[in-house]
Amino acid sequence: MEESNSICGDEEIEWQRNFKVTAIPGSYNSYSIDDKMKRDWSGNIYLLCFLGVLIISYIS
């Protein structure tokens, strides 16, 4: 991690994924890794605007 900071500078990078590591009960050295992606709503907003323009142009 320190090597990448020296190459990229001191800027922070926001990751799109969140990992949650939990131990599995009743097992030895076994872990469950849950991966959750952040939702990107910008594409959906552009799509809704485009559909709104199409609907308005169809009605007019």
SULFEN-V378004 format. One record per pair of residues at least 12 apart in sequence whose C-alpha atoms are under 10 Angstrom apart, sorted by sequence separation. I is the first residue (numbers start at 1). GAP is how many residues later the second one is. D is the distance in Angstrom with one decimal. If there is no record, write none. Layout:
{{I GAP D} {I GAP D}}
//
This chain:
{{20 12 8.0} {21 12 4.6} {22 12 8.3} {20 13 5.7} {21 13 6.5} {19 14 6.6} {20 14 5.1} {21 14 9.0} {19 15 5.7} {20 15 6.7} {18 16 8.1} {19 16 4.8} {20 16 8.3} {18 17 5.9} {19 17 6.5} {17 18 6.7} {18 18 5.2} {19 18 8.9} {17 19 5.7} {18 19 6.3} {16 20 8.6} {17 20 4.5} {18 20 7.7} {16 21 5.9} {17 21 6.1} {15 22 9.1} {16 22 5.5} {17 22 9.5} {15 23 8.7} {16 23 8.3} {16 24 9.0}}
//
